[in-house]
């Protein structure tokens, strides 16, 4: 009998879930891994540790017949083509070591090329500059590349090559590298030359449902996708302008745009591929709030947040009183992309209490998400459709109520369940041609006390785009 297994290899942990048609989704294990910080601004993972955790969780479900794998997105691994041994630690999507490289490329006018071909601005967030750094700084890497013995790619390609012998990535992950032509869905020779990445070292780009090979004595890998796109599929976002917000370490906003990419650099939103079925890609716009759940954890560490289930008076918000926290603990992501911004409270008074400082952090994360959704609407030219949320912060009823009041519309959520896992298992079911899908039971929080426009505008003034940036031209991908 069919047993589907989902493996979500994320930033802080690797989680497994299983599902048989006719049953509910069940957790099947979770393993955390080390966060390695060699220098300020550098973030690394040990690829061997990540792979070992994936192997362990697959082995814990020996009767699985099909596997769907989610990856971190922009995180990069370099390894030996024949031995599969990593040649360095993985550089994580949060890593900022390539900022100087990015600024040099921007000064040379390279951003026009990345926007026109990949649909992405220049930023250390994306994989290409991380790959270039590894090629330039790992001893012997260029020589191995010249000899045909080097492989480099996003973490999914390393896992697939090691587990099944299939050196491939999927189109949604490839669209996060700045090396894929957004319109053709293939590696772009001009982009690879721009970043000095040998095409021969990169994995084959495949559709979301692969195939991606068979694990020895284990399941076939029938789907591979970025974790946020898996979550989008789990949220059942199918129609243009449907939006999901995942409040994890960061807050990741993805919204469907349809069969054609929407590239609007001035909006601060990122064009990306949601998935590709039957040879046809579905495109989306993506915007990241770099610090969401991480801001809550920081608030706990400094003693201003006591609980992850706060109880507030929804009509007595910090924002209404002019007290704000900008959650820019590692810069601002979309839509301003100001990596030099720093977190701050403003509007402090002698009457401000410790619990007010904590609540302002929660509200600041919500206000940043609201900014990204507004940027999506600007880029797509229409009001967004259904908004659904998930992630650890959304377990708080008080936070969900704040979001409903902030967006002035219903906020859809699932009481129990991991929507990245749900998306992966639904992809499994689709790949297998199953007539059944894992069940989800949606609820909604309705607005009660709308957040005033003045409060939203005051927060926007605190996070405005810095003066004097290079403003990219709005071009469609070549």
LUMDOBA-718174 format. One record per residue (C-alpha): x negated, y, z negated; residue in three letters. Coordinates in steps of 0.001 Angstrom, whole numbers, padded with zeros to 6 digits, always signed. Layout:
N
XYZAla
...
This chain:
478
+000000+000000+000000Unk
-001218+003531+000831Unk
-003034+005341-001982Unk
-004244+008857-001195Unk
-007118+010408-003115Unk
-007919+014116-003318Unk
-011366+015340-004337Unk
-011653+019066-005045Unk
-015347+019919-005318Unk
-015142+023404-006834Unk
-017362+026090-008294Unk
-017374+024827-011871Unk
-016126+021240-011636Unk
-015162+018358-009377Unk
-011600+017094-009835Unk
-009788+014049-008479Unk
-006076+013359-008003Unk
-004217+010393-006518Unk
-000790+009834-005061Unk
+001262+006967-003647Unk
+004350+007703-001546Unk
+007377+007727-003783Unk
+005452+008741-006923Unk
+004168+011923-008545Unk
+000637+013273-008249Unk
-001648+011953-010978Unk
-004999+013322-012202Unk
-007845+010849-011647Unk
-010771+012489-013401Unk
-012759+015684-013716Unk
-016484+016340-014095Unk
-018158+019684-014765Unk
-021567+020559-013384Unk
-024343+022933-014347Unk
-024419+026568-013300Unk
-028024+027518-012532Unk
-029096+031185-012715Unk
-032790+031432-011742Unk
-032712+035242-011530Unk
-030127+037998-012001Unk
-027670+037783-009112Unk
-028742+034256-008120Unk
-026323+031340-008556Unk
-027252+027742-007724Unk
-025933+024192-008076Unk
-027829+020916-007937Unk
-026592+019145-004771Unk
-027531+015748-006195Unk
-025345+016379-009235Unk
-022413+017483-007082Unk
-022731+014431-004832Unk
-023026+012104-007823Unk
-019808+013515-009259Unk
-017988+013032-005950Unk
-019247+009436-005755Unk
-018207+008743-009351Unk
-014680+010054-008853Unk
-014250+008133-005594Unk
-015487+004995-007360Unk
-012980+005502-010171Unk
-010160+004845-007668Unk
-011427+001747-005827Unk
-008068+000996-004218Unk
-007805+004393-002475Unk
-007183+004054+001251Unk
-007482+007694+002371Unk
-009449+010648+001012Unk
-009096+014399+001537Unk
-012034+016545+000459Unk
-012028+020221-000518Unk
-015204+022281-000715Unk
-016335+025597-002168Unk
-016373+027394+001176Unk
-019499+029481+001629Unk
-021872+027485-000614Unk
-024889+026209+001361Unk
-027096+023084+001160Unk
-030269+022166+003063Unk
-031374+018518+003296Unk
-033600+016076+005159Unk
-031836+014552+008156Unk
-033212+011033+007643Unk
-033477+010680+003858Unk
-030439+012872+002996Unk
-032540+014341+000167Unk
-031750+017991-000630Unk
-034734+020278-000134Unk
-033549+022937-002587Unk
-030667+023754-004864Unk
-027413+024768-003237Unk
-026922+028520-002956Unk
-023431+029244-004293Unk
-020939+031609-002666Unk
-021330+034055-005598Unk
-025078+034446-004996Unk
-026378+037933-004078Unk
-030044+037225-003261Unk
-029621+038171+000415Unk
-028418+041730-000189Unk
-031607+043298+001201Unk
-031439+041081+004285Unk
-027818+042082+004827Unk
-028637+045794+004531Unk
-031460+045462+007081Unk
-029125+043735+009526Unk
-026456+046370+008948Unk
-028966+049152+009617Unk
-029807+047424+012903Unk
-026153+047478+013965Unk
-025595+043725+013523Unk
-022224+044157+011835Unk
-020618+045036+015161Unk
-021689+041621+016427Unk
-020433+039640+013407Unk
-017097+041461+013468Unk
-016642+041017+017198Unk
-017559+037335+017279Unk
-017014+035848+013786Unk
-014375+038336+012648Unk
-016390+038909+009455Unk
-018360+041856+008064Unk
-021924+041515+006879Unk
-022000+040403+003255Unk
-024096+038024+001099Unk
-020819+036169+000407Unk
-020908+034342+003724Unk
-023097+031351+004499Unk
-025313+032595+007333Unk
-027657+034777+005272Unk
-027978+032018+002652Unk
-029006+029563+005368Unk
-031548+032054+006700Unk
-032966+032542+003201Unk
-033465+028798+002754Unk
-035098+028453+006153Unk
-037483+031312+005351Unk
-038287+030374+001755Unk
-038257+026571+001417Unk
-041769+025289+002272Unk
-041819+023255+005468Unk
-038188+023983+006400Unk
-038963+025530+009773Unk
-041346+022698+010647Unk
-038706+020103+009785Unk
-036217+022006+011940Unk
-038643+021981+014879Unk
-039115+018226+014452Unk
-035353+017596+014352Unk
-035474+016442+010729Unk
-033599+019303+009075Unk
-029910+019696+008366Unk
-028290+022762+006902Unk
-024668+023595+006324Unk
-021906+024191+003864Unk
-021615+021715+001002Unk
-018926+019632+002717Unk
-021318+018735+005540Unk
-023840+017472+002986Unk
-021197+015360+001235Unk
-019846+013893+004482Unk
-023303+013135+005856Unk
-024291+011439+002587Unk
-021016+009550+002039Unk
-020025+008481+005546Unk
-022985+009278+007793Unk
-020840+011843+009626Unk
-022689+015142+010038Unk
-019679+017390+010456Unk
-017741+020252+008964Unk
-014182+021370+009558Unk
-013149+024514+011390Unk
-011817+026310+008301Unk
-015168+025939+006533Unk
-017147+026850+009646Unk
-015114+030054+009898Unk
-016622+031127+006536Unk
-020232+031036+007732Unk
-020464+034075+010089Unk
-021867+031659+012679Unk
-018647+030416+014303Unk
-016896+032281+017087Unk
-013447+032831+015633Unk
-011650+032515+018950Unk
-013466+029498+020424Unk
-013928+027549+017185Unk
-017520+026698+018170Unk
-020924+027734+016879Unk
-021865+030998+018557Unk
-025344+031165+020085Unk
-025562+034933+019655Unk
-024642+034767+015977Unk
-027085+031928+015348Unk
-029819+033954+017057Unk
-028905+037009+014979Unk
-029454+035074+011740Unk
-032265+032922+013217Unk
-030441+029652+012499Unk
-031307+026761+014866Unk
-028112+025386+016395Unk
-029608+021899+016262Unk
-029563+021984+012438Unk
-025843+022706+012157Unk
-023052+020114+011791Unk
-020430+019373+014407Unk
-017234+021381+013950Unk
-014112+019204+013786Unk
-010390+019701+013244Unk
-008999+019665+009712Unk
-007887+016038+010013Unk
-011232+014922+011365Unk
-011944+012029+011610Unk
-014791+012257+009101Unk
-015852+008637+008744Unk
-015509+005836+006198Unk
-017142+005588+002786Unk
-018817+002201+002329Unk
-016500+000017+000229Unk
-014241+003027-000102Unk
-011586+005108+001654Unk
-011635+006776+005033Unk
-012133+010548+004821Unk
-009114+011780+006757Unk
-009211+015516+005934Unk
-011791+018113+004964Unk
-011080+021774+004263Unk
-012051+024816+002183Unk
-010492+024694-001289Unk
-008547+027924-000771Unk
-007104+026715+002528Unk
-006146+023444+000854Unk
-004348+025496-001765Unk
-002594+027495+000977Unk
-001302+024229+002448Unk
-000263+023078-001017Unk
+001667+026316-001509Unk
+003691+025327+001553Unk
+002724+028563+003298Unk
+003626+027957+006930Unk
+005215+031121+008283Unk
+003353+034294+009265Unk
+002951+036651+006275Unk
+003472+033910+003671Unk
+000870+034608+000957Unk
-000633+032616-001867Unk
-002792+033935-004706Unk
-005002+031550-006667Unk
-006247+033001-009945Unk
-009366+030960-010637Unk
-012912+032172-011327Unk
-012029+034826-008785Unk
-008609+035568-007346Unk
-008258+034403-003764Unk
-005504+035800-001596Unk
-004721+034038+001691Unk
-001898+034841+004054Unk
-000844+033235+007325Unk
-001083+035418+010438Unk
-000200+032822+013095Unk
-001694+031509+016313Unk
-003967+034494+016989Unk
-006710+035935+014779Unk
-006095+039383+013300Unk
-009348+041333+012985Unk
-008844+044655+011228Unk
-012143+045510+009510Unk
-010922+048856+008189Unk
-008345+046991+006075Unk
-011093+045153+004184Unk
-009428+041799+004906Unk
-011298+038873+006420Unk
-010074+036934+009432Unk
-010363+033185+008942Unk
-009000+029846+010103Unk
-006406+028275+007822Unk
-006490+024847+009510Unk
-006316+023198+012909Unk
-003897+020417+013852Unk
-003496+018872+017308Unk
-006106+021183+018792Unk
-004301+024368+017750Unk
-005743+026586+014998Unk
-003610+028546+012570Unk
-005237+031788+011476Unk
-005069+033664+008206Unk
-006324+036775+006463Unk
-008374+036327+003325Unk
-009281+038691+000521Unk
-011177+037862-002622Unk
-011115+039482-006051Unk
-014560+038428-007191Unk
-013824+038381-010913Unk
-010449+037152-012231Unk
-010502+034205-014635Unk
-014177+035029-015177Unk
-013093+038429-016525Unk
-010715+036724-018955Unk
-013510+034453-020151Unk
-015771+037467-020574Unk
-013028+039175-022573Unk
-012875+036155-024857Unk
-016651+036123-025254Unk
-016724+039763-026417Unk
-013756+039310-028734Unk
-010973+041325-027096Unk
-008956+038330-025830Unk
-007857+035718-028353Unk
-005526+033512-026331Unk
-004817+032390-022779Unk
-001080+032545-023561Unk
-000563+036160-024660Unk
+002830+037501-025697Unk
+003450+041103-024677Unk
+006276+043590-024537Unk
+006681+043790-020732Unk
+007905+047379-021000Unk
+004830+048563-022937Unk
+002053+048091-020412Unk
-001434+049502-020691Unk
-001207+050684-017065Unk
+001830+052833-017859Unk
-000230+054572-020550Unk
-003205+055200-018256Unk
-005420+052521-019818Unk
-007138+050441-017143Unk
-009880+047863-016834Unk
-011614+047486-013473Unk
-012726+043804-013311Unk
-015861+044507-011270Unk
-018242+042461-013398Unk
-020040+041346-010240Unk
-018868+044070-007869Unk
-015643+044560-005960Unk
-014535+042258-003164Unk
-011645+043023-000840Unk
-010600+045512+000281Unk
-013461+047879-000675Unk
-016390+045401-000696Unk
-018432+047548-003084Unk
-021077+045249-004530Unk
-022520+048088-006642Unk
-019276+048680-008565Unk
-019289+047702-012220Unk
-016583+046818-014696Unk
-015191+049547-016926Unk
-012331+050603-019152Unk
-010857+054054-018615Unk
-008160+055942-020497Unk
-009420+055049-023971Unk
-007938+056969-026893Unk
-008325+056871-030660Unk
-005079+054887-030770Unk
-006394+052195-028383Unk
-006437+048830-030120Unk
-008584+045775-029530Unk
-005588+043887-028110Unk
-004991+046765-025676Unk
-008493+046280-024293Unk
-007735+042594-023760Unk
-004364+043212-022117Unk
-005954+045782-019799Unk
-008267+043047-018476Unk
-005288+040852-017539Unk
-003525+043814-015934Unk
-006695+044872-014087Unk
-006934+041473-012401Unk
-003289+041715-011348Unk
-003756+045252-010034Unk
-006756+044129-007980Unk
-004672+041308-006475Unk
-001975+043854-005632Unk
-004575+045923-003756Unk
-005559+042931-001649Unk
-001947+042090-000782Unk
-001422+045745+000233Unk
-004478+045443+002481Unk
-002987+042283+004028Unk
+000185+044207+004819Unk
-001849+047021+006356Unk
-003815+044598+008527Unk
-000836+042497+009629Unk
+001406+045503+010168Unk
+004320+044071+008194Unk
+005492+043484+004660Unk
+004351+040128+003346Unk
+006834+037294+002991Unk
+006984+034839+000124Unk
+004340+035255-002614Unk
+003340+032192-004606Unk
+000672+031929-007294Unk
-001374+029309-009064Unk
-004509+028960-011153Unk
-005305+029047-014848Unk
-004220+032637-015449Unk
-000767+031872-014067Unk
-000035+029468-016881Unk
+000668+032648-018849Unk
+004343+033621-018592Unk
+003412+037166-019629Unk
+000944+037478-016752Unk
+003455+036096-014239Unk
+005975+038668-015461Unk
+003416+041428-014995Unk
+002824+040228-011413Unk
+006560+040178-010659Unk
+006915+043707-012048Unk
+003810+044849-010162Unk
+004878+043417-006780Unk
+008554+044189-007470Unk
+009601+040859-006076Unk
+009977+037232-007071Unk
+006758+035373-007847Unk
+006940+031646-007030Unk
+004986+029119-009076Unk
+004821+025467-010040Unk
+005052+024738-013760Unk
+002765+021713-013685Unk
+000460+020676-010919Unk
-002683+021588-009051Unk
-001803+023121-005690Unk
-005235+022547-004182Unk
-004760+018858-004952Unk
-001206+018997-003620Unk
-002488+020512-000382Unk
-005165+017848-000016Unk
-002717+015026-000639Unk
-000237+016545+001801Unk
-003026+016647+004373Unk
-003677+012969+003654Unk
-000002+012197+004206Unk
+000006+014158+007468Unk
-003130+012384+008707Unk
-001557+009007+007962Unk
+001748+009935+009591Unk
+003618+009433+006331Unk
+007239+010498+006290Unk
+006868+011479+002637Unk
+004987+014321+000980Unk
+003879+014704-002646Unk
+006742+016408-004510Unk
+006462+019944-005892Unk
+009051+021677-008059Unk
+009018+025434-007532Unk
+010167+028040-010022Unk
+010199+031822-009871Unk
+009662+034827-012103Unk
+011851+037805-011236Unk
+010897+041476-011696Unk
+012335+043198-014762Unk
+010379+046399-015409Unk
+008717+047645-012184Unk
+005233+049112-012600Unk
+005392+052840-011706Unk
+003841+053990-008441Unk
+001760+056486-010397Unk
+000056+053738-012387Unk
-000748+051804-009204Unk
-002144+054960-007572Unk
-004239+055798-010657Unk
-005846+052359-010587Unk
-006457+052662-006842Unk
-008378+055885-007443Unk
-010733+054011-009771Unk
-011573+051416-007104Unk
-011613+053607-003995Unk
-014026+052753-001205Unk
-017359+054471-001920Unk
-018223+057534+000115Unk
-020288+057194+003238Unk
-020081+053522+004250Unk
-020602+052282+007745Unk
-017055+051922+009013Unk
-016840+048950+011384Unk
-015012+049340+014656Unk
-011888+047254+015072Unk
-012715+044705+017729Unk
-011202+041379+018628Unk
-013463+038328+018559Unk
-015233+037600+021836Unk
